[in-house]
């Protein structure tokens, strides 16, 4: 394998982010401000449309399902603009690893290349109403066909913006984290193959300690640049998952099969994004723990005292594995993803069962009167005396 194959991954990220003008080492302010203005106007029109139909609950949910995505894209490109300096330092630092001279064996080079390439895959007047692809509020009456076509053409820009702004920004993060994981894997191999020759041991230990410190510093810069980014991603994913789950629950499967499937795939895509972050976080934890085990199994207790101190320092530092976090609040790992998935499915099932029971027993709410002989204004329901939907008065007990 050629090391240039691994460098292609960085090139793929450059293509995506260059479109928006936010590639750190090739800033294009003209592109950035054009797309920043475009997406800002898009968000403002969507939230204006939300305010106009604020009394329509179903419409609000559909609007938020779209507007939150565009808000996340806007925040992402702003974060990349703010952290340009840190990202430039990160990219320049990792570019130094794309050199054959740094790898002493073909095995080390193959590990690094496989680690990156195995986890990245590039891949006239009309009486009918004019429906735009996104829920936006226009401050004029849309009655002319040419105007409708012009506005629709402007909305086409949203598609590449979603691809580059929503996915491209995540791809660079994934590439950087996997790069660090690949370097940790190589360092683990070097520690496992540590020589026992006292004449060469000092130089090898010095090189390993320097590389270990460099990787820790590299990840510290990466975490500093992306901590806030991941926090807003976590909040956005949470809101989108809640909205999508609600739409799946309330959408009739048989009557509106198309919309039901759309919301199902929508939730799957959002959960897949969370899984991607948790997966690379898990890789980082595993590789840093493997390095700790490699140091511990290196027979440091048989090494000369001054060499043993170097190894002990590395053992102490590597006992605290590196972790990808969202604002130091949520740790991205497969364990965390499992907890989130379980809670999501438990809540989804309980809400679906509750709505089904209410729907099945809704006949019991018709024709009842209170003790004064007046029709009941039903606002409170107790099912089997255990589940309650809040209301004002006159509870009805339903027993199956």
C-alpha positions in Angstrom: 0.0 0.0 0.0 1.1 3.5 -0.7 0.9 6.2 1.9 -0.7 8.6 -0.7 -3.9 6.5 -0.4 -4.3 7.6 3.1 -3.8 11.3 2.1 -6.7 11.0 -0.3 -9.1 10.9 2.7 -8.0 14.5 3.6 -8.5 15.5 0.0 -12.1 14.2 0.0 -12.8 16.4 3.1 -11.2 19.4 1.3 -13.6 19.0 -1.6 -16.6 19.1 0.6 -15.5 22.1 2.8 -14.0 24.0 -0.1 -17.5 24.3 -1.6 -18.6 26.4 1.4 -15.3 28.3 1.6 -14.5 26.9 5.1 -11.5 24.6 4.4 -9.0 25.9 7.1 -5.9 26.1 4.9 -7.7 27.6 1.9 -10.2 30.1 3.2 -12.5 31.8 0.7 -14.4 34.6 2.4 -16.5 35.3 -0.6 -17.9 31.8 -0.7 -18.3 31.7 3.1 -20.2 35.0 3.4 -22.4 34.1 0.4 -23.5 30.7 2.0 -23.6 32.2 5.5 -26.0 34.9 4.3 -28.0 32.4 2.3 -28.5 29.9 5.2 -29.2 32.8 7.6 -31.9 34.1 5.4 -33.3 30.6 5.0 -33.4 30.1 8.8 -35.0 33.5 9.3 -37.8 32.8 6.8 -38.4 29.3 8.3 -38.7 30.7 11.8 -41.0 33.5 10.5 -43.1 30.8 9.0 -43.1 29.0 12.3 -44.3 32.1 14.2 -47.1 32.7 11.6 -48.5 29.2 12.1 -47.6 28.9 15.8 -51.2 27.8 16.7 -51.0 24.8 14.3 -49.2 22.1 16.4 -48.7 19.7 13.5 -47.3 22.4 11.2 -45.0 23.6 14.0 -43.5 20.1 14.3 -42.9 19.7 10.6 -41.4 23.2 10.5 -39.0 22.4 13.4 -38.0 19.2 11.8 -36.5 21.2 8.9 -35.5 24.4 10.6 -33.4 22.7 13.3 -31.3 21.0 10.6 -30.6 24.3 8.9 -29.8 25.9 12.3 -27.3 23.1 13.0 -25.7 23.7 9.6 -25.4 27.5 10.3 -23.8 26.8 13.7 -21.4 24.3 12.2 -20.0 26.6 9.6 -19.7 29.4 12.2 -17.8 27.0 14.5 -15.4 26.1 11.7 -14.9 29.8 11.0 -14.2 30.6 14.6 -11.8 27.6 15.0 -9.9 28.2 11.8 -6.6 28.7 13.5 -6.8 25.5 15.6 -7.9 23.5 12.6 -5.0 24.8 10.5 -2.6 23.7 13.2 -4.3 20.3 13.4 -4.2 19.7 9.6 -0.5 20.8 9.3 0.3 18.5 12.2 -1.3 15.4 10.8 0.2 16.1 7.3 3.6 15.3 8.8 2.4 11.7 9.3 2.0 11.2 5.5 5.7 10.5 5.0 7.1 7.0 4.4 10.3 7.8 6.4 8.2 7.9 9.6 7.3 4.2 9.3 10.1 1.7 10.0 8.2 -1.4 8.7 5.5 -2.1 6.1 3.3 -3.4 9.0 3.2 0.1 10.6 2.3 1.7 7.3 -0.4 -0.9 6.5 -2.0 -0.4 10.0 -2.2 3.4 9.4 -3.6 3.1 5.9 -6.1 0.5 6.8 -7.3 2.4 9.8 -8.2 5.4 7.6 -9.4 3.8 4.4 -11.4 1.1 6.2 -13.5 3.7 8.0 -14.0 6.3 5.2 -16.0 5.8 2.0 -16.4 8.9 -0.4 -19.0 8.6 -1.7 -48.6 32.4 -16.4 -51.3 32.8 -13.5 -52.5 29.6 -11.9 -55.4 28.9 -9.6 -53.4 26.1 -7.9 -51.2 26.7 -4.8 -47.5 27.1 -5.2 -45.7 24.7 -2.7 -42.1 25.3 -2.0 -39.8 22.4 -1.0 -39.2 23.9 2.5 -41.4 25.7 4.9 -40.5 29.4 4.6 -42.4 32.6 5.1 -42.5 34.8 2.1 -43.4 38.5 2.7 -45.4 38.8 -0.5 -48.1 36.9 -2.3 -46.7 34.1 -4.5 -49.1 34.1 -7.5 -46.9 34.4 -10.6 -45.4 31.2 -12.1 -42.0 32.9 -13.0 -41.6 34.1 -9.5 -42.4 30.6 -8.1 -39.8 29.1 -10.4 -37.2 31.7 -9.4 -37.7 31.1 -5.7 -37.7 27.3 -6.3 -34.4 27.6 -8.1 -32.9 29.5 -5.2 -34.0 26.7 -2.9 -32.0 24.2 -5.0 -28.8 25.6 -3.3 -30.0 24.1 -0.1 -29.2 20.5 -1.3 -25.4 21.0 -1.7 -25.4 23.1 1.4 -26.9 20.2 3.4 -24.4 17.8 1.9 -21.4 19.9 2.5 -22.4 21.8 5.6 -24.1 19.0 7.5 -22.0 16.0 6.4 -18.7 17.6 5.3 -18.1 19.2 8.7 -18.6 15.8 10.4 -16.4 14.0 7.9 -13.4 16.2 8.8 -13.9 15.5 12.5 -14.1 11.7 11.8 -11.0 11.9 9.6 -9.0 13.7 12.3 -10.1 11.3 15.1 -9.3 8.2 13.1 -5.9 9.7 12.2 -5.1 10.0 15.9 -6.4 6.4 16.4 -4.2 5.1 13.6 -1.1 6.8 15.1 -1.9 5.3 18.6 -2.2 1.9 17.0 1.2 2.3 15.4 2.7 3.5 18.7 1.3 0.4 20.4 3.0 -1.8 17.9 6.3 0.0 18.5 6.0 -0.4 22.3 5.2 -4.1 21.8 8.3 -4.5 19.6 10.5 -2.6 22.0 14.1 -3.8 21.9 15.9 -5.2 25.0 19.3 -4.1 23.8 20.5 -1.4 26.3 22.4 0.4 23.5 19.2 1.0 21.4 16.6 1.1 24.2 17.3 4.7 25.2 16.8 6.1 21.6 13.7 4.0 21.1 12.2 5.1 24.4 13.0 8.7 23.7 11.2 8.5 20.3 8.2 6.7 21.8 7.8 9.3 24.6 8.1 12.2 22.2 5.5 10.7 19.9 3.2 9.9 22.8 3.4 13.5 24.0 2.7 14.7 20.5 -0.4 12.6 20.1 -1.7 13.8 23.5 -1.1 17.4 22.4 -2.7 16.7 19.0 -5.9 15.3 20.6 -6.0 18.1 23.1 -6.1 20.7 20.3 -8.7 18.6 18.4 -10.9 18.3 21.5 -10.6 22.0 22.2 -11.7 22.9 18.6 -14.6 20.4 18.5 -15.9 20.3 22.1 -18.5 23.1 21.6 -19.2 21.8 18.1 -20.1 18.3 19.5 -22.2 19.8 22.2 -24.4 21.7 19.7 -24.5 18.5 17.6 -25.7 16.5 20.6 -28.5 19.0 21.4 -29.6 19.1 17.7 -29.6 15.3 17.4 -31.7 15.1 20.6 -34.3 17.5 19.4 -34.5 16.0 15.9 -34.8 12.5 17.4 -37.7 13.6 19.6 -39.5 15.4 16.7 -39.0 12.4 14.4 -40.1 9.9 17.0 -43.3 11.9 17.7 -44.1 12.0 14.0 -43.6 8.3 13.7 -45.9 7.6 16.6 -48.8 9.9 15.4 -48.6 9.0 11.7 -51.0 6.3 10.6 -49.0 3.5 8.9 -51.8 2.4 6.6 -53.2 5.7 5.6 -50.0 7.7 5.3 -47.4 5.0 4.5 -45.1 7.4 2.6 -44.9 9.9 5.3 -44.4 7.2 7.9 -41.5 5.7 6.0 -40.0 9.2 5.5 -39.9 9.8 9.2 -38.6 6.4 9.9 -35.6 6.9 7.6 -35.2 10.4 9.1 -34.8 9.0 12.6 -32.4 6.3 11.3 -30.2 8.9 9.6 -30.1 11.0 12.8 -29.3 8.0 15.0 -26.6 6.9 12.4 -25.0 10.3 12.8 -24.9 9.8 16.6 -23.6 6.3 16.1 -20.7 7.6 13.9 -19.6 10.0 16.7 -19.9 7.2 19.3 -18.0 4.8 17.1 -14.9 7.0 16.6 -15.1 7.9 20.3 -15.0 4.1 21.1 -12.0 3.6 18.7 -10.1 6.4 20.5 -10.8 4.9 23.9 -9.8 1.4 22.8 -6.6 2.5 21.1 -5.5 4.6 24.1 -6.2 1.6 26.4 -4.3 -0.8 24.2 -1.3 1.6 24.4 -1.5 1.5 28.2 -1.6 -2.4 28.1 1.4 -2.4 25.8 3.4 -0.2 28.1 2.5 -2.4 31.1 3.4 -5.6 29.3 6.8 -4.3 28.1 8.8 -5.8 31.1 9.5 -2.3 32.4 10.5 -3.9 35.7 13.5 -5.6 34.1 14.7 -2.4 32.4 17.5 -0.2 33.8 16.2 2.2 36.4 16.6 5.4 34.3 14.8 3.6 31.4 12.1 2.2 33.7 11.2 5.7 34.8 10.3 6.7 31.2 8.0 3.7 30.8 6.4 4.3 34.2 5.6 7.9 33.2 4.0 6.6 30.0 2.0 4.0 32.0 0.7 6.7 34.4 -0.3 9.0 31.6 -2.0 6.3 29.5 -4.0 4.9 32.4 -6.4 7.8 31.7 -7.8 6.9 28.2 -8.5 9.7 25.8 -12.2 10.3 25.2 -14.3 12.4 22.8 -16.8 14.5 24.7 -19.5 17.0 24.0 -18.5 20.0 26.2 -17.2 17.6 28.8 -20.8 16.6 29.5 -21.4 13.5 27.3 -18.7 10.9 26.4 -19.1 9.5 22.9 -18.7 5.7 23.1 -20.6 2.6 22.1 -21.7 2.2 25.8 -23.2 5.7 25.7 -24.9 4.9 22.4 -26.4 1.7 23.8 -27.9 3.6 26.8 -29.4 6.3 24.4 -30.8 3.6 22.1 -32.4 1.7 25.0 -34.0 4.8 26.4 -35.2 5.8 23.0 -36.9 2.5 22.3 -38.3 2.2 25.8 -39.9 5.7 25.5 -41.1 5.0 22.0 -42.8 1.8 23.0 -44.4 3.2 26.1 -45.8 6.2 24.2 -47.0 4.0 21.4 -48.8 1.7 23.8 -50.3 4.6 25.7 -51.7 6.2 22.5 -53.0 2.8 21.3 -54.9 2.3 24.6 -56.4 5.7 24.5 -57.5 5.2 21.0 -58.9 1.8 21.7 -60.9 3.1 24.7 -61.9 6.4 23.3 -65.5 5.1 22.9 -65.8 5.3 26.7 -65.5 9.1 26.6 -68.7 9.6 24.5 -72.1 10.2 26.1 -71.0 10.3 29.7 -72.6 12.8 32.1 -71.5 14.0 35.5 -73.5 13.7 38.7 -75.5 16.9 37.8 -76.6 15.4 34.5 -74.4 17.7 32.4 -72.3 16.4 29.5 -68.7 15.8 30.5 -66.0 18.1 29.1 -63.3 15.4 29.2 -59.9 16.7 30.1 -58.6 13.9 32.4 -58.2 10.2 31.9 -57.0 7.6 34.3 -56.2 4.2 32.7 -56.4 1.3 35.1 -55.6 3.9 37.9 -51.9 4.0 36.9 -51.4 6.3 33.9 -52.6 9.9 33.8 -53.1 12.6 31.3 -53.4 15.9 33.0 -56.7 17.8 32.8 -59.0 19.9 34.8 -61.8 17.9 36.4 -64.2 15.0 36.2 -61.9 12.0 35.9 -63.2 8.8 34.2 -61.8 5.4 35.2 -61.6 2.8 32.4 -61.1 -0.8 33.3 -60.4 -3.3 30.5 
